[in-house]
């Protein structure tokens, strides 16, 4: 089986890794002539960190990234407060990564590309999909290089302007607000402490100002500022003028502007995520405002949901991709849209982030099911002790492209290498009273965990 993926951002890379580790042939193409270099989606949510743990890249993600910084608030040049978007939480036995993690998107992509290369797969740059047809058995895609590719599946992870989505004729329902324009960029700022973030504004309008958030792996900040005209200067000199205006002359000297873009609120959701053997994922299926840091993370979750289903191949399994992920994307768009509206309204809580942005509460359960934990819910982590007294985590046993059967105080021998027998007091292969608690399990219960870490 071969899967062709158009778009080598975080979504396409995650899917390619998941397929490659299953031994499935995958080609990952991108129309760009060089790899993206910028921070853009720099906030990784806790559930995404769990995915990266499973894919084997979490150590490098944590090594290169950083925690959410304290933001120092200045009004008319005077320091008035220090805030965090969210409190720093301690890891718990069931949630090993409770906090968002900051890492520039291009660095995340490089880590994922390196992992993909371990499976012998390289991103094919300067290669766009320009047409495709499908039948009941395969997809035939035409590439910009002139090559015709036959694949069992095609996945469009090719961004908000997705060719794949447009070729399928899917409506991209939503709005673009041209009245709000924000300049984003990566720039160094001499005179500012790189351990902190900064918000500079005036006392007369404290919610309208510029933000500089430190980026990991150097001395740059991600710069964010409102633009009040269509012909605003987006050069280094233009950014410097904005800093001087909001922070005061001489507070910070900007240099090394390496990436910038003008962002407009664009909130859209594709009417469908699949036709036959062709799927869309990530920004091709849904685009988010940056508020809440949901876009990149939702795309990674799309890929993680889709990979095992493509490997399975049964129609009843493939059909659940759109059902599960489109419903979730609509919910997440609501969260990020509400946060965006708070910014527009000047609400002081606009910078605060709650439980609903961590994506640990993403569930595919039936709405009518009110049990504490049930099919479609995230499978919690739990500490384990094996028969030799070694300590490990349930996530250690989930890691990999397999399903896992959890058996609580079983009375018969295990017959599968990915069966995990758990007891309360040393009576099974693993001991974990905590697992009984987190899974609300009783003696004799069996729970099947999908390879994407959700209860089957």
C-alpha positions in Angstrom: 0.0 0.0 0.0 1.2 3.5 -0.8 -0.2 6.8 0.7 0.5 10.1 -1.0 0.5 13.1 1.3 0.4 16.7 -0.1 1.8 19.2 2.4 4.9 18.7 4.7 3.9 20.8 7.6 3.3 19.4 11.1 0.1 17.6 10.0 1.6 15.9 6.9 4.8 15.0 8.8 2.9 13.5 11.7 0.9 11.3 9.4 3.9 10.3 7.4 5.8 9.2 10.5 2.8 7.2 11.8 2.4 5.4 8.5 6.1 4.8 8.0 6.4 3.2 11.4 3.7 0.8 10.4 5.7 -0.3 7.4 3.4 1.5 4.9 5.0 3.1 1.9 4.5 6.9 2.0 5.4 9.8 -0.2 5.3 13.3 1.3 5.4 16.2 -1.2 5.3 20.0 -0.8 5.1 22.7 -3.3 7.5 25.0 -1.4 11.0 25.2 -2.8 12.6 25.4 0.7 11.6 24.5 4.2 9.6 27.0 6.2 11.7 29.1 8.6 9.7 30.9 11.3 7.9 30.5 14.6 4.2 30.7 13.4 2.5 27.9 15.4 4.8 27.9 18.4 2.5 26.6 21.1 2.3 22.8 21.6 -0.6 21.7 23.7 -0.3 18.8 26.3 -2.2 16.3 24.1 0.2 17.0 21.2 3.1 16.3 23.5 1.5 13.0 24.3 1.4 12.2 20.5 5.0 13.2 20.2 5.9 10.9 23.1 4.3 8.0 21.2 6.0 9.0 17.9 9.4 9.0 19.7 10.3 12.7 19.4 9.3 14.1 22.8 12.8 14.2 24.2 14.0 16.5 21.4 10.8 18.6 21.6 11.4 19.2 25.3 15.1 19.8 24.9 14.7 22.4 22.2 11.6 24.2 23.6 10.7 26.1 26.7 7.8 26.7 29.1 5.3 29.5 28.8 7.1 32.7 29.9 5.9 35.3 32.4 4.6 38.3 30.5 5.7 41.7 31.9 3.0 44.3 31.4 4.1 47.9 30.6 1.6 50.8 30.2 3.0 54.1 29.0 6.5 52.7 29.7 5.8 51.8 33.3 5.8 48.2 34.6 2.4 47.5 36.1 2.0 43.7 36.4 3.4 40.3 35.5 1.1 37.5 34.2 1.1 34.0 32.7 -1.4 32.8 30.1 -1.9 29.8 32.3 -0.6 28.6 35.7 2.3 26.1 35.6 0.9 22.7 36.7 2.8 19.8 38.2 2.8 16.5 36.2 0.4 13.9 37.7 0.4 10.1 37.3 -2.3 10.3 34.6 -1.2 13.5 32.9 2.6 13.5 32.3 2.6 16.8 30.2 0.1 19.1 31.9 1.5 22.4 30.4 1.7 23.9 26.9 5.3 24.0 25.5 6.8 26.6 23.3 8.8 25.8 20.2 8.9 27.6 16.9 7.0 25.7 14.2 10.1 25.4 11.9 12.0 23.7 14.7 9.1 21.3 15.4 9.0 20.5 11.7 12.8 19.9 11.6 12.5 17.4 14.5 9.7 15.6 12.7 11.6 15.5 9.4 14.6 14.0 11.1 12.4 11.3 12.7 10.8 10.6 9.3 14.2 10.2 7.8 14.9 7.4 10.2 12.3 5.4 8.3 14.0 6.3 5.0 11.4 8.9 3.9 12.4 12.4 2.7 10.2 15.3 2.0 10.0 16.0 -1.8 10.2 19.8 -2.2 9.2 21.8 -5.2 6.6 19.2 -5.9 2.9 20.1 -6.0 -0.2 18.1 -6.7 -1.9 19.5 -9.8 -4.7 17.0 -10.4 -6.1 13.6 -9.4 -8.7 11.1 -10.1 -9.9 8.1 -8.1 -11.8 4.9 -8.4 -12.8 2.2 -6.0 -9.2 0.8 -5.7 -6.8 3.7 -6.0 -6.0 7.3 -6.6 -4.0 8.6 -9.6 -2.3 11.9 -8.9 -0.6 14.2 -11.3 2.4 16.1 -9.9 3.9 19.4 -11.0 7.0 17.5 -12.0 5.0 15.7 -14.7 5.0 12.4 -12.8 1.8 10.4 -12.4 1.5 8.6 -9.1 -0.8 5.7 -8.2 -1.6 5.4 -4.5 -4.2 3.7 -2.4 -4.9 6.9 -0.6 -4.3 10.6 -1.0 -4.3 13.0 1.9 -4.4 16.8 1.4 -2.5 18.4 4.3 -1.7 21.3 2.0 -2.9 24.3 4.0 -5.7 26.8 4.0 -5.5 27.2 0.2 -5.5 23.5 -0.2 -5.6 22.3 -3.9 -6.9 18.9 -2.7 -9.9 20.5 -1.0 -10.7 22.7 -3.9 -10.4 19.9 -6.4 -12.8 17.9 -4.3 -15.2 20.8 -4.5 -15.6 21.1 -0.7 -17.1 24.4 0.5 -14.8 26.1 3.1 -17.4 27.6 5.3 -16.6 30.5 7.6 -15.4 34.1 7.6 -12.4 36.3 7.0 -12.3 39.6 8.8 -10.4 42.1 6.7 -10.9 44.9 9.3 -8.4 43.3 11.7 -4.8 42.9 10.7 -1.9 41.8 12.9 1.8 41.9 12.1 3.6 38.8 13.3 7.4 38.3 13.0 10.5 36.8 14.5 13.0 39.4 15.6 15.8 39.9 18.2 15.4 42.8 20.6 18.4 44.3 22.4 17.5 45.8 25.7 14.9 43.1 26.7 15.4 40.1 29.0 15.0 37.0 26.8 13.7 35.0 29.8 10.5 37.1 29.9 7.8 38.1 27.5 6.5 41.7 27.2 3.3 43.5 26.6 3.6 47.2 25.8 0.5 49.4 25.6 -0.9 52.8 26.7 -2.9 53.4 29.8 -5.8 54.8 27.8 -6.2 51.5 25.9 -4.3 48.7 27.7 -5.6 45.9 25.6 -4.2 47.4 22.3 -0.5 47.0 22.2 2.4 44.9 21.1 3.6 41.6 22.4 7.1 40.2 22.3 7.3 36.5 23.4 10.7 34.8 23.7 11.4 32.0 21.3 13.5 29.0 22.3 16.8 28.3 20.7 18.3 31.8 20.3 17.7 35.4 21.2 14.6 36.1 19.0 11.1 37.1 20.1 7.9 36.5 18.3 6.6 40.0 17.6 2.8 40.7 17.4 1.3 44.1 16.7 -1.9 45.5 15.3 -1.8 47.2 11.9 -4.0 50.2 11.4 -3.6 50.6 7.6 -3.3 48.4 4.6 0.0 50.0 3.6 1.6 49.6 7.0 5.4 49.2 7.0 6.3 45.6 7.7 10.0 46.0 7.5 12.4 46.0 10.4 12.2 49.8 10.5 8.4 49.5 10.6 8.5 47.1 13.5 11.0 49.4 15.3 8.6 52.3 14.9 5.8 50.3 16.5 8.1 49.4 19.5 9.1 53.0 19.9 5.4 54.0 19.8 4.2 51.5 22.4 7.2 50.9 24.6 9.0 54.3 24.2 12.1 55.3 22.3 15.3 53.5 23.4 13.5 50.6 25.3 14.4 48.0 22.7 16.6 47.9 19.6 15.3 45.4 17.0 17.5 43.4 14.7 17.6 40.2 12.7 14.1 40.1 11.4 14.0 36.6 9.8 10.3 36.0 9.2 7.1 38.1 9.1 3.5 37.9 8.0 0.3 39.9 8.1 -2.4 37.8 9.7 -6.2 38.4 9.3 -8.9 36.5 11.4 -9.8 33.6 9.1 -12.1 31.0 10.7 -13.2 28.3 8.4 -14.3 24.6 8.4 -14.6 22.3 5.3 -18.0 20.9 4.8 -16.5 17.4 4.4 -13.1 15.8 5.3 -13.3 12.9 2.8 -14.5 11.5 -0.5 -13.7 7.9 -1.2 -9.9 7.5 -1.0 -9.1 11.1 -0.7 -8.9 12.9 2.7 -8.0 16.4 4.0 -6.5 17.3 7.3 -5.0 20.2 9.2 -5.4 23.7 7.8 -6.8 22.2 4.6 -9.8 21.1 6.6 -10.0 23.9 9.2 -8.3 27.2 9.8 -8.1 28.9 13.2 -7.2 32.3 14.6 -3.9 32.1 16.6 -5.8 32.7 19.9 -5.5 29.7 22.1 -2.8 28.0 20.0 -5.2 25.4 18.5 -4.5 25.2 14.8 -1.2 23.3 14.6 -2.3 21.0 17.4 -5.7 20.2 15.9 -3.9 19.3 12.6 -1.5 16.9 14.5 -4.5 15.3 16.1 -6.1 14.8 12.7 -3.1 13.0 11.4 -2.8 10.8 14.5 -6.5 9.9 14.2 -6.2 9.1 10.5 -2.9 7.1 10.4 -4.2 3.9 12.0 -7.4 4.1 10.1 -5.7 4.2 6.7 -3.6 1.2 7.9 -6.7 -0.7 8.9 -8.5 0.1 5.6 -12.0 -1.1 6.5 -14.7 1.3 5.4 -16.4 1.3 8.8 -13.1 2.4 10.3 -12.3 5.0 7.6 -15.7 6.5 7.9 -15.1 7.5 11.5 -12.3 9.9 10.6 -14.7 12.6 9.4 -17.2 11.9 12.1 -14.7 12.2 14.9 -12.4 14.9 13.6 -14.8 17.3 11.9 -16.9 17.4 15.1 -13.8 18.1 17.2 -12.6 20.8 14.7 -15.9 22.6 15.0 -15.7 22.6 18.8 -12.1 23.9 18.8 -12.9 26.6 16.3 -15.6 27.7 18.8 -12.9 28.0 21.5 -10.4 29.9 19.5 -13.1 32.1 18.1 -14.4 33.1 21.5 -10.8 34.0 22.6 -10.4 36.1 19.4 -13.6 37.9 20.2 -12.3 38.7 23.7 -9.3 40.4 22.1 -11.6 42.4 19.8 -13.7 43.4 22.8 -10.7 44.4 24.9 -11.6 41.8 27.5 -8.7 41.6 30.1 -9.1 37.8 30.2 -8.3 37.5 26.5 -4.8 36.3 27.3 -5.8 33.7 29.8 -5.9 30.0 28.8 -8.0 27.3 30.5 -8.4 23.6 30.5 -10.3 23.6 27.1 -7.1 24.7 25.2 -5.0 21.8 26.4 -6.9 19.3 24.2 -6.7 16.6 26.9 -10.5 16.8 27.0 -10.9 15.8 23.3 -13.3 12.9 23.2 -15.2 10.9 20.6 -17.7 9.5 23.0 -21.4 9.4 22.2 -23.1 12.4 23.7 -25.7 10.2 25.3 -23.0 8.2 27.2 -22.6 9.8 30.7 -20.2 7.2 32.2 -17.1 8.6 33.9 -14.8 7.0 31.2 -16.0 5.3 28.1 -15.4 4.5 24.4 -13.9 7.5 22.7 -12.2 9.0 25.7 -8.5 9.7 26.1 -6.7 6.8 27.8 -5.0 8.1 30.9 -1.4 7.4 31.8 -0.7 5.5 35.1 2.4 4.4 37.0 3.2 0.7 36.9 5.6 -1.7 38.8 6.5 -4.9 37.0 7.2 -8.3 38.7 10.9 -7.4 39.0 10.1 -4.1 40.8 10.9 -1.9 37.8 8.9 1.3 37.6 7.4 2.4 34.3 4.4 4.1 32.8 1.4 2.8 31.0 2.3 5.2 28.2 5.6 3.2 27.8 3.5 0.2 26.9 1.2 2.1 24.6 4.1 3.5 22.6 4.1 2.1 19.1 1.5 1.4 16.3 -0.4 -1.3 18.1 -3.6 -1.5 20.1 -3.3 -2.5 23.8 -5.7 -4.6 25.9 -5.8 -3.6 29.6 -6.9 -6.5 31.8 -7.7 -5.7 35.4 -7.1 -8.5 37.9 -7.5 -11.2 35.2 -8.0 -14.8 36.0 -6.7 -16.3 32.7 -3.3 -16.1 31.0 -2.6 -13.3 28.5 -2.5 -14.5 24.8 -1.2 -11.3 23.1 2.1 -9.5 23.6 0.3 -6.2 23.9 -2.0 -7.3 26.7 -1.3 -5.5 29.9 -2.4 -7.4 33.0 -2.8 -5.1 36.0 -3.4 -6.0 39.6 -3.7 -4.0 42.8 -1.2 -6.0 44.9 1.3 -7.9 42.9 -1.1 -10.6 41.7 -0.7 -9.7 38.0 2.2 -8.8 35.6 2.0 -5.2 36.6 0.8 -3.5 39.8 -1.0 -0.2 39.7 -3.8 0.7 42.1 -3.8 4.1 40.3 -4.8 2.5 37.0 -7.9 1.1 38.6 -8.8 4.6 39.8 -8.1 6.4 36.5 -9.9 3.8 34.4 -12.7 3.4 36.9 -12.0 -0.4 36.6 -13.3 -3.3 38.6 -11.7 -6.8 38.8 -12.2 -8.7 35.6 -12.7 -5.6 33.4 -11.0 -5.5 30.0 -10.4 -2.3 28.1 -9.1 -2.0 24.5 -7.0 1.1 23.8 -6.7 2.2 20.2 -3.2 3.0 18.8 -4.0 6.7 19.0 -4.5 6.5 22.7 -8.3 6.5 22.9 -10.6 3.9 24.3 -12.1 1.6 21.6 
